[in-house]
């Protein structure tokens, strides 16, 4: 059983590390500049209810909790940089291997998610 767990971990860890290599981790200030300069597609992977409660201007809401998450991502331009976030950073981190697999070329991850965005006093749309 221990050997199986070890082998499973050895298969998953390289995938996560591979995705992390291509990701640029940014704070709220840097993310806000990317958004203001229209340099990214903002990808909000929270639920629809969370999105309705407040989101970054012009963000696309594709919830990672949806069964067709990967299919919905197909409609996003993979050649344009994306800024991915969730509420605190966990779900958006889990989305990184999928973005990698689908061929997104430039991915920015908003570390701390909407929590840090709001803490930094950045604007939201409701």
C-alpha positions in Angstrom: 0.0 0.0 0.0 2.8 2.4 0.9 4.5 1.6 -2.4 1.3 2.4 -4.3 0.9 5.7 -2.6 4.5 6.6 -3.3 4.0 5.7 -7.0 0.8 7.7 -7.2 2.6 10.7 -5.7 5.5 10.4 -8.1 3.1 10.5 -11.0 1.1 13.5 -9.8 3.9 15.7 -8.4 5.7 16.2 -11.8 2.4 17.3 -13.4 1.9 19.9 -10.7 5.5 21.0 -10.9 5.4 21.2 -14.7 2.3 23.5 -14.6 3.9 25.6 -11.8 7.0 26.2 -13.9 5.1 28.1 -16.6 3.0 30.2 -14.2 3.9 33.7 -13.1 2.6 34.3 -9.6 1.5 37.9 -9.0 0.1 39.9 -6.1 -2.9 42.2 -6.3 -0.9 45.3 -7.3 0.7 43.5 -10.3 -2.6 41.9 -11.2 -4.4 45.2 -11.1 -1.8 46.7 -13.5 -2.2 43.7 -15.9 -6.0 44.2 -15.8 -5.8 48.0 -16.2 -3.4 47.6 -19.2 -5.8 45.1 -20.8 -3.0 42.6 -21.0 -4.9 39.6 -19.7 -8.1 37.7 -19.8 -9.3 37.5 -16.2 -10.4 33.9 -15.5 -12.4 33.6 -12.2 -12.8 29.9 -11.3 -15.1 30.5 -8.3 -18.8 29.6 -8.2 -21.4 31.7 -10.0 -22.7 32.9 -6.6 -19.3 34.0 -5.5 -18.8 35.7 -8.9 -22.1 37.6 -8.6 -21.2 38.8 -5.1 -18.2 40.7 -6.6 -15.7 40.1 -9.4 -12.9 41.8 -11.3 -14.1 43.9 -14.2 -14.5 42.0 -17.4 -13.7 38.6 -15.8 -14.9 35.4 -17.3 -16.5 33.1 -14.7 -15.8 29.4 -15.4 -16.2 27.5 -12.1 -13.8 24.7 -11.5 -16.6 23.0 -9.6 -18.5 22.4 -12.8 -18.3 19.0 -14.5 -17.6 20.7 -17.9 -14.9 23.0 -16.6 -12.4 21.8 -19.2 -14.9 22.1 -22.0 -15.8 25.7 -21.1 -12.2 26.6 -21.1 -12.0 25.6 -24.7 -13.8 28.9 -25.6 -11.1 31.0 -24.0 -8.3 32.4 -26.3 -5.3 30.3 -25.3 -2.8 32.6 -27.0 -3.8 35.6 -24.9 -2.3 35.8 -21.3 -4.8 34.8 -18.6 -5.0 35.9 -15.0 -6.6 33.1 -13.0 -7.9 33.4 -9.5 -10.5 32.1 -7.0 -11.3 33.3 -3.5 -8.1 32.5 -1.7 -5.9 30.7 -4.2 -6.6 27.0 -3.7 -9.1 26.3 -6.5 -7.1 28.5 -9.0 -4.0 26.5 -8.1 -5.9 23.3 -8.8 -6.8 24.7 -12.2 -3.2 25.3 -13.3 -2.6 21.7 -14.7 -5.8 21.9 -16.7 -4.7 25.3 -18.2 -1.3 23.8 -19.0 -2.9 20.7 -20.6 -5.2 22.8 -22.8 -2.2 24.8 -24.1 -2.6 28.2 -22.5 0.6 30.0 -23.3 0.9 32.6 -20.6 -0.7 32.2 -17.2 -0.6 34.6 -14.2 -1.9 33.4 -10.9 -3.3 35.9 -8.4 -1.8 34.6 -5.2 -4.3 35.1 -2.4 -7.2 35.4 -4.9 -10.1 37.8 -4.3 -9.2 38.0 -0.6 -6.0 39.8 -1.4 -7.5 41.8 -4.2 -10.1 43.2 -1.8 -7.5 43.6 1.0 -5.5 45.8 -1.4 -8.6 47.9 -2.0 -8.9 47.0 -5.7 -12.3 47.5 -7.4 -15.0 44.9 -7.9 -18.0 44.7 -10.1 -21.3 43.4 -8.7 
